[in-house]
């Protein structure tokens, strides 16, 4: 969406903060958000994968953000070049962006396969907690069509897709997959909330702005869904999206190795089989099943909760999924 002379990437709409502290980034339509389960409803307003993008037309710009729920980490990039980290606090935090002194040399040093134009400023918002956009000040202009990647990757899933335990916003596995493949990213990860609702399936199916997608399914509902309910939801979710996008690659990811496996919860393998069977039954040339353990191959890639990946685990997952996608799309 557009806010003044800046683009809010991966933001569907802005919601008014009830406390009056600026605007909240919502990653899905709000009328859809309020129909989702409580975790997805709450986490849809956390800005994982969201960026403020603009060209500097003056010497500098100031973005003011606020994080009422506690400190959060934002990153600033000039094109693909990292510029700075900023801690966003409970009080309004000013992020000042200036033209790099090395701008001319940076352009000379930019490789031909760079994802973003070096003149494009990108403020990458925290994956958690939710932040408030207070203001964007300065002389800026909107990104041009040739300044961002031509292809776009949509990732749906649980807190693992959302980015839980990632150290920095660009350290999530979807963010790293997008970087490795030279694409843009729409992150639709919802911590605790990947319940595969029909409304969410319809929303993803109805979008025409993505070129390939990954759908991570299962871990959020191992304890709450019976097998029949999971089967019903996967059937509608995968079929609806695949029917609407027969020409796009869709990668269906089942449950990553996790605590429930180590506790002997047999439902995990049953859920994995349901995802694999749905892909096999549909028998679509661009619909691919991805076993979770093909992405995360070592249990040591997990944190101590044995559910969420550590930074090294996120990196392994990203590299493995990127290779799977690259092999299919080339």
WOVEN-V728469 format. One record per backbone hydrogen bond with DSSP energy under -0.5 kcal/mol. CO is the residue of the C=O (numbers start at 1). NH is the residue of the N-H. If there is no record, write none. Layout:
# WOVEN-V728469
CO,NH
CO,NH
This chain:
# WOVEN-V728469
1,8
3,6
6,3
7,9
7,53
8,11
9,51
10,12
13,26
15,24
17,20
20,22
22,17
23,133
24,15
24,26
26,12
26,13
29,32
29,33
30,34
32,35
32,36
33,36
37,41
38,42
39,43
40,44
42,45
43,46
44,27
46,48
47,50
50,125
51,9
51,53
52,123
53,7
54,121
55,57
55,141
59,99
60,139
61,97
62,64
62,137
63,65
63,95
64,134
64,135
65,93
66,132
67,70
72,74
72,88
74,86
75,124
76,83
76,84
77,79
77,122
78,81
81,78
84,76
86,74
86,88
87,89
88,72
89,67
91,89
92,94
93,65
93,95
94,96
95,63
97,61
100,103
102,106
103,107
104,108
105,109
106,110
107,110
111,114
117,120
119,56
119,121
120,79
121,54
122,77
122,124
123,52
123,125
124,75
127,48
131,25
132,66
132,134
133,23
135,64
137,62
138,140
139,57
139,58
141,55
144,147
147,117
151,184
152,211
152,212
153,186
154,214
155,188
156,216
157,190
158,161
158,162
159,163
159,164
163,166
168,171
169,172
172,176
173,177
174,178
175,179
176,180
177,181
178,182
178,183
179,182
184,153
185,187
186,155
186,188
188,157
190,193
193,195
197,201
198,202
199,203
200,204
201,205
202,206
203,207
204,207
211,249
212,154
213,251
214,156
214,216
215,217
215,253
218,221
219,222
221,225
226,230
227,231
228,232
229,233
230,234
231,235
232,236
233,237
234,238
234,239
235,239
236,240
237,241
238,242
239,243
240,244
241,245
243,246
245,248
249,213
250,252
250,288
251,215
251,253
252,290
253,217
258,261
258,262
259,263
260,265
261,264
264,266
265,268
266,269
266,270
267,271
268,272
269,273
270,274
271,275
272,276
273,277
274,278
275,279
276,280
277,281
278,282
279,283
279,284
284,287
286,250
286,288
288,252
289,291
290,254
291,294
291,295
292,295
292,296
295,297
298,301
299,302
301,310
303,306
306,259
308,303
310,314
311,315
312,316
313,317
314,318
315,319
316,320
317,321
318,322
319,323
320,324
321,325
322,326
323,327
324,328
325,329
326,330
